Amino acid sequence: MAAFWSERRPSSARRSRLGLLAVAGPVLLAILVLGSLSVGHYALDPMDLIRAAWAQVLPAPASWHLSPTAAGVLTEVRLPRIAAALLVGAGLSASGSAYQSMFRNPLVSPDILGASAGAGLGASLMILLGEPYVVVQIAAFVGGLAAVVLTLAIARFVGRGSVVVLVLAGLVVAALSQAFISLTQFFADPETTLPAITFWLFGGLGSVTMSGLLVPAILVAACIAALFAIRWPITVLATGEDEARTLGINRRLVWGVALVASTVMTATVVSIAGIVGWVGLVVPHLARFIVGPRFNRLLLASTLIGAGFLLTVDDLGRSVTAVQLPLGVLTAIIGAPFFVLVLAKARDQWF
């Protein structure tokens, strides 16, 4: 895997790409958000939205204000959904980039330690018991954290720090969680709770509210900040433990911070959107191909690209057909072929 992390292009080209992404990325993301506000079965003209935003801060004709119906669609449906898509996409991609850098493996994704499956189990149990959405969300978050804690405990007891055993323990915990999820579906009422569990596991953003996104947004922002604070040690550890040991880097501390931040981020966004796969696997590869493997660049690029990617996928899901397509299904349909293209493009760097 050493070639996977090597700089094959001139660093000046990498820096110029990063600078371009840092400037153009937020602008393109803002344009995408404006377009997303207009997308849906209830059409909203982008110019009407711009005029309405102007009318909120400066004097404007009465005709510039949105109708009550349009204002309700904008504030109660579109804005929370778009904010959630940006948050989930950024969180999964940042988490995936951290996991891939720490494990030095291009096939690692945010659910490698069982966080997504554990979150799904927690949510499924609460839906089976008929609990309200906020309790389901909390249970999903706690379930994701508990799954990773169990994975770490098994790895410590069996493998005594072995990364291979850690990954295998994650697979065991994920499989066990999936088995219990199947049990909840088996005992669920086929008329009520079974569809609710199934649709939650499919992934989606239809139940989010702006008030419900406040705490998750704070958690994701704090976790990204923690990863950014250890960007240099992660970059060094990704090149090899001998170099890190020579430079005096505390491997256990860096691993601990990275795992905690990535796990909390994954559990948080899964509690919002359900199980949404492929984002944390594909987007870091695309970001690495653009800006290189250094984690300070990779984290920024992954966060911006992931937010835009998931927002675009969600736009497709709620506009292509008369019904809203499940977000997790769409990310798999789009992400899997896209991953093959990225793999073919960058195979000389990876293997």
Summary of the structure (lengths in Angstrom):
residues: 351
radius of gyration: 21.0
end to end distance: 6.7
largest distance: 70.1
contacts: 1235
relative contact order: 0.16
helix: 78%
strand: 0%
